[in-house]
Amino acid sequence: MADLVYAISASLDGYIADENGNFDWTEPSEEAHAFFNELQRSVGTFLCGRHMYETMRVWDSFLLDDLTGVQLGFAEAWRDTDKVVYSSTLDAVSEPRTRLERTFDPEVVQTMKDKADRDLSIGGPSLAAQAIRAGLVDRYLLRIVPTIVGGGTSALPDGVRVDLALNTTRLFDDGSVLLDYRVRDI
């Protein structure tokens, strides 16, 4: 069985975007970007909502010759990943290896995990909140950026408790810190 991994960059006060929807302060250094490239290479399927899909779909359209080394590495890993977009408002998705689902069904996602030979990743706090509440997320990789934004879109949902065990930490050269947690067996 594969893990479902929630990997996200957040401010020190726990937001992935500020009150205006800006997240430019999350841009990783080359070292941090390289780490996430390796993570993406381990993922077979990426689950996301409409907003995350609209943010990430550019990786399918960039001209590879225009990208730097770490950007190219991510684009190649991204293009090698199946994507499932959960949206009730999109008419269609046009990127390769991408399919549209209208609703998030925890049982279907559990079956995906059971059958997968590579990890699944989930992107976007709203969709991740559904998976967290359903007890489907196995690992939490939070890259804490040394910025306080004072409000915005929270990285983690309110009203749910998940007990975690620390796997590892890593300090990147941009001052961000990776916290890698696994759900603790009780």
C-alpha positions in Angstrom: 0.0 0.0 0.0 1.3 3.5 -0.9 1.3 6.5 1.4 -0.8 9.6 0.8 1.5 12.6 1.4 0.5 16.1 2.1 3.5 18.4 1.2 3.1 22.1 1.4 5.0 25.3 2.1 3.6 27.5 4.8 4.5 30.7 6.7 5.7 30.4 10.3 2.1 31.3 11.3 0.7 28.4 9.3 -0.6 30.0 6.0 0.0 28.9 2.4 -1.1 32.2 1.0 -1.7 35.6 2.6 -5.0 37.4 2.9 -4.6 38.7 -0.8 -3.9 35.2 -2.1 -0.2 35.9 -2.6 2.3 33.1 -2.1 5.4 34.5 -3.8 7.1 34.4 -0.5 7.1 30.6 -0.7 9.4 30.4 -3.7 12.0 27.8 -2.7 15.8 28.1 -3.1 17.5 25.8 -5.6 18.3 23.4 -2.7 14.7 23.2 -1.5 13.4 23.0 -5.0 15.7 20.0 -5.6 14.3 18.3 -2.5 10.8 18.6 -3.8 11.9 17.4 -7.2 13.0 14.1 -5.6 9.7 14.0 -3.7 7.7 14.4 -6.9 9.7 11.6 -8.5 8.5 9.3 -5.8 4.8 10.2 -6.5 2.7 8.2 -8.9 -0.5 10.2 -8.6 -1.2 13.8 -7.5 -4.6 14.7 -6.2 -5.6 18.3 -6.3 -8.5 20.7 -6.3 -9.3 23.3 -9.0 -7.1 26.1 -7.6 -4.1 23.9 -7.2 -4.6 22.4 -10.6 -4.8 25.9 -12.1 -1.6 26.8 -10.3 0.4 23.7 -11.2 -0.8 23.0 -14.8 1.8 25.4 -16.2 4.4 22.6 -15.6 2.8 20.7 -18.5 3.1 23.6 -20.9 6.6 25.1 -20.2 9.1 24.7 -23.0 11.7 22.5 -21.4 14.6 24.3 -23.1 13.5 27.5 -21.2 13.8 26.0 -17.7 16.7 26.0 -15.3 18.2 22.7 -14.0 15.9 22.4 -10.9 12.9 23.7 -12.9 13.6 21.1 -15.6 13.9 18.4 -13.0 10.5 19.3 -11.5 8.8 19.6 -14.9 10.0 16.1 -16.0 8.9 14.6 -12.7 5.5 16.4 -12.9 4.9 15.2 -16.4 5.6 11.6 -15.3 2.9 11.9 -12.6 -0.8 11.0 -13.0 -3.1 13.8 -11.9 -6.6 13.7 -10.5 -8.4 17.0 -10.4 -11.5 17.3 -8.1 -13.8 20.0 -9.3 -17.5 20.5 -9.7 -17.0 23.7 -11.7 -14.5 22.7 -14.4 -15.9 21.5 -17.7 -12.8 19.5 -18.6 -9.0 19.1 -18.1 -6.7 19.0 -21.1 -3.3 18.2 -19.8 -1.8 14.8 -20.4 -2.1 12.1 -17.6 -4.9 14.2 -16.0 -8.5 13.3 -15.3 -11.4 15.1 -13.7 -13.5 13.8 -10.8 -16.6 15.7 -9.6 -16.4 14.7 -5.9 -13.8 13.5 -3.4 -14.7 10.0 -2.3 -12.6 8.7 0.6 -13.3 5.1 -0.3 -12.1 5.6 -3.9 -8.9 7.3 -2.6 -8.3 4.4 -0.2 -8.6 2.0 -3.0 -6.1 4.1 -5.0 -3.7 3.9 -2.1 -4.2 0.1 -1.7 -3.5 -0.5 -5.4 -0.6 2.0 -6.0 3.0 1.0 -6.3 4.1 4.6 -5.8 3.0 7.2 -3.2 0.1 9.5 -3.8 0.4 13.2 -3.0 -2.4 15.7 -2.3 -2.2 19.4 -3.0 -4.3 22.3 -1.8 -5.5 22.8 1.7 -9.3 22.4 1.0 -8.9 19.0 -0.7 -6.2 18.0 1.9 -8.6 18.9 4.7 -11.1 16.4 3.3 -8.4 13.7 3.2 -7.2 14.6 6.7 -10.7 14.4 8.1 -11.2 11.0 6.5 -7.9 9.7 8.0 -6.3 9.1 4.6 -3.1 11.3 4.9 -0.1 9.2 6.1 2.7 11.8 5.9 2.8 15.5 6.4 5.7 17.4 4.9 5.6 21.0 5.9 8.2 23.4 4.6 8.1 26.3 7.1 9.1 29.6 5.4 10.7 32.2 7.7 7.8 34.7 7.0 4.8 35.7 9.1 1.9 36.8 6.9 -0.8 37.4 9.6 -3.7 35.7 8.0 -4.8 34.0 4.8 -5.3 30.4 3.7 -4.5 28.0 6.4 -2.2 25.0 5.6 -4.1 22.7 8.0 -7.8 22.4 8.8 -9.5 23.4 12.0 -11.5 21.0 14.0 -9.5 17.8 13.5 -6.8 16.1 15.6 -4.1 13.9 14.1 -1.3 12.6 16.3 2.0 12.6 14.5 5.5 11.2 15.0 8.5 13.2 13.7 10.4 11.4 10.9 13.0 14.0 10.3 13.8 17.7 9.9 15.9 19.5 7.4 17.2 23.1 7.2 17.4 24.5 3.7 19.8 27.3 2.7 17.0 29.8 2.3 16.2 29.5 6.0 13.1 27.4 5.5 12.8 24.2 7.6 11.2 20.9 6.5 9.2 19.0 9.1 8.4 15.5 8.0 5.8 13.7 10.1 4.1 10.4 9.9 0.7 9.6 11.4 1.5 8.0 14.8 0.1 4.5 15.5 -1.9 4.7 18.7 
